[in-house]
Amino acid sequence: MARNKYGPNIPWDENYASLEEYHRRNGNVVFSRKGEHKQLGQWLDNQRRKLKKEGLNEIDAARKHKLEQLGIVFGKVKATWDDRINEWKDLQATHGPINGTESFCSDSLKKWAYNTRWEHWTTKEGGKGQGRNLGEERMAQLKEIGFDLDFGVGGGRGGGALDDMTQSALLAVLGTSKELSDVTKGEIYELLSIKVDEAYNALYSASRQADTEFRENLSMHHNDAREKRNEWAEAHVAELEDIADR
């Protein structure tokens, strides 16, 4: 059985050589932990945890220095835009074209893809959304990796652009007279929250009303039954007394 090219059971120098080769080819050491470099990523994560400690011995201190020369930062670091682009490229090299919703994508990459599309969607064509303008450089990067900006929110593979009737219906539900392109994400959340609260309150009131009516009907039927029982008893009182005397 052939062993992995790199990973936790491979000598340290061999793993480092693989990492160094990746850096030489890509100019960085940012890659997906779920792509073809999964084992190398796990090894690198282990090195970060192990070598960030104080009081390293001579061997570990030398290893840490070698990793730092490749740009490895020890400790928690917020991923940059370029980090996400590189992670996207790495996954595509393994799986082919992706849209950022696949199960093998990290949660952070899925969130980045969603936010990037939303920011583009809320600012394009004169929109006044709260998202930032992506700019020419980032738009070029997205085009290079085949990033579908309209997936799931506009005219891409996620379901198609909204027609005029659908837009009108959505705005009617939200209860706003604005154009759809002028409604920000925050406003949509707020309006939908109001609508959900209104629907809940209406349902709760209807439920209370139905419960009250049920109790009233039950009480009325109970009283009717008691009255009919008493009427029957009065009509047959003589028979009942005769039965009691026997």
C-alpha positions, 0 to 999 in steps of 0.5 A: 500500500503506497503511503501519502505524499505528505502528512503526519506519518511523513518525515518532517523534512519531506513535508517541509519540502512539499510545502516549499515546492507549493510556495515556489509554484504559488507564491504563498502557502494558502490552500484549502484543508479539503482539497488535494493538499488536505494531508499537508494542511493537517500537518501544517496546522499541527506545526502551528499548534506545536511551534507557537509555544514558548521555550522551544528546543533547538530543533523545533526553534529551527523548524519554526524559523524555516516555516516563518521564512515561507510566510507561516504565521503562528497564532490565529490570523484573519484570512485576507481576500487573497487567501480566499481566492487561493483557497478557491483555486486550490479546490477548483484544481481538485474538484473542477468548477465550484460555486462555493456551496459544496459540502467540501468547501469550508464554512468560512469560504462559503460565507465569503462567497455569499457576502461577495455576491451580496455586495456585488448584487446590492451595489451594481446597476446603481443600487444603494446597498450597504456592501462595499464596491468590489473594484476593478482589481477584485472583479478581475480576480473573480473573473479569473477564477470563474466566480459566478457573481449571480449564483443564488442571488441574481441571474446565475445558476441559482434560479434566475433573475426576478421578473417584474411581477415577482419583484412587485410581489416581493416589495408588496410583501415587504410593505415598501414603496422603494425600488428593489435595487434601493432596498438594503440588506438590513432593511429587508431583514428588518421588514421581514422581521416585522412581517414575521412578528405580525404573522405570529401575532395574528396566528396567536390571536386567532388561536386564542380566539378559537380556544375561547370559542371552543370553550364557550361552545363546550360550556353551552353544550354542557349546559344544554345537556344538563337542562335536557337531563333535568327536563327528562327527570321532571317528566319522568319523576313519577316513574323514578319515585316508583322505581325508588319505592320498590 
